[in-house]
Amino acid sequence: MLPPSGFRPIIPGRASLDPGFPVGMDLKPGTGLARITGKNSRRIPKMLQTIFLLGLFVLLGIFVLKMVFGVLGGVVGLAIALIWIAVKVSLLGLLVYIVIRIFSPATARKIRSRLSGNGL
């Protein structure tokens, strides 16, 4: 029976009795226990693989952002300028509607019914 720690004891001379036993394991200095490799033996390389892949995706993201704002900077700037103009026009329309609603509530009702589609 194997100990719960994942090690098995080295029995001197076992290599000559058991052909499946690794040769030279009974000569290993230290605790006298041979390490049994299992699914946890790849833990550190898997962790390094995760770190390297994360770094690769970060570099790829930086490259894409540099392309978007470098090469396509004019297109992004044009889109931002058009959005800013649309916001200005919308605020001007809202201001005009508020003024009409204060001074002529009947006209404001007509405008609201036309824009909502109920006044046709």
C-alpha positions in Angstrom: 0.0 0.0 0.0 1.3 3.4 -0.9 1.7 6.1 1.8 -0.8 9.1 1.3 2.1 11.5 0.5 2.7 10.1 -3.0 6.0 8.4 -2.1 6.8 4.7 -1.9 9.6 3.3 0.2 12.7 2.1 -1.5 13.5 -1.5 -0.7 17.2 -2.3 -1.2 17.6 -4.9 -3.9 14.1 -4.6 -5.2 15.4 -3.6 -8.7 16.7 -7.1 -9.2 13.4 -8.7 -8.0 10.9 -6.4 -9.9 11.6 -5.7 -13.6 9.0 -2.8 -13.6 10.8 -1.0 -10.8 13.1 1.9 -12.0 16.8 1.0 -12.0 18.9 2.9 -9.6 16.0 4.1 -7.4 17.4 2.2 -4.4 20.6 4.3 -4.8 18.9 7.7 -4.5 20.2 9.7 -1.5 17.8 11.6 0.7 14.7 10.4 2.4 14.8 6.8 1.0 11.5 7.5 -0.7 11.0 7.5 -4.5 8.7 10.2 -6.0 5.7 8.8 -7.7 4.8 11.1 -10.6 1.2 11.7 -11.3 -1.1 14.4 -12.7 0.4 17.0 -10.4 3.9 16.6 -11.9 3.0 19.1 -14.7 1.7 21.8 -12.3 4.6 24.2 -12.7 5.0 23.9 -16.5 1.2 24.4 -16.8 1.4 27.5 -14.6 4.2 28.9 -16.7 2.3 28.1 -19.9 -0.7 30.1 -18.5 1.6 33.1 -17.6 3.2 33.1 -21.0 -0.2 32.9 -22.8 -1.5 35.7 -20.8 1.5 37.8 -21.7 1.1 36.9 -25.3 -2.5 38.1 -25.3 -1.5 41.3 -23.6 1.1 42.0 -26.2 -1.5 41.2 -28.9 -4.0 43.6 -27.4 -1.4 46.4 -27.2 -0.6 45.8 -30.9 -4.3 45.9 -31.9 -4.8 49.1 -29.9 -1.7 50.7 -31.5 -3.1 49.7 -35.0 -6.6 51.1 -34.2 -5.4 54.4 -32.9 -2.3 54.7 -35.1 -3.3 53.6 -38.6 -7.0 54.2 -38.2 -6.6 57.3 -36.0 -8.3 59.5 -38.7 -11.3 57.3 -38.8 -11.6 57.2 -35.0 -11.2 61.0 -34.9 -13.9 61.5 -37.5 -16.3 59.2 -35.7 -15.7 61.1 -32.4 -16.2 64.5 -34.2 -19.5 63.3 -35.7 -20.8 62.0 -32.4 -19.9 65.4 -30.8 -21.8 67.3 -33.5 -24.8 65.0 -33.0 -24.8 65.7 -29.2 -24.6 69.4 -29.9 -27.6 69.3 -32.3 -29.6 67.2 -29.8 -29.0 69.6 -27.0 -30.0 72.5 -29.2 -33.2 70.7 -30.1 -33.9 70.0 -26.5 -33.4 73.6 -25.5 -35.8 74.8 -28.3 -38.4 72.2 -27.2 -38.2 73.4 -23.6 -38.6 77.1 -24.6 -41.6 76.2 -26.8 -43.1 74.1 -24.0 -42.8 77.0 -21.6 -44.2 79.7 -23.9 -46.7 77.6 -26.0 -47.8 74.3 -24.4 -50.3 73.6 -27.2 -47.5 73.8 -29.9 -45.3 71.5 -27.7 -48.2 69.0 -27.5 -48.5 69.0 -31.3 -44.7 68.5 -31.7 -44.7 65.6 -29.2 -47.7 63.9 -31.0 -46.0 64.2 -34.4 -42.7 62.8 -33.1 -44.4 59.9 -31.3 -46.4 58.9 -34.4 -49.9 59.3 -32.8 -50.8 62.5 -34.7 -51.0 61.3 -38.3 
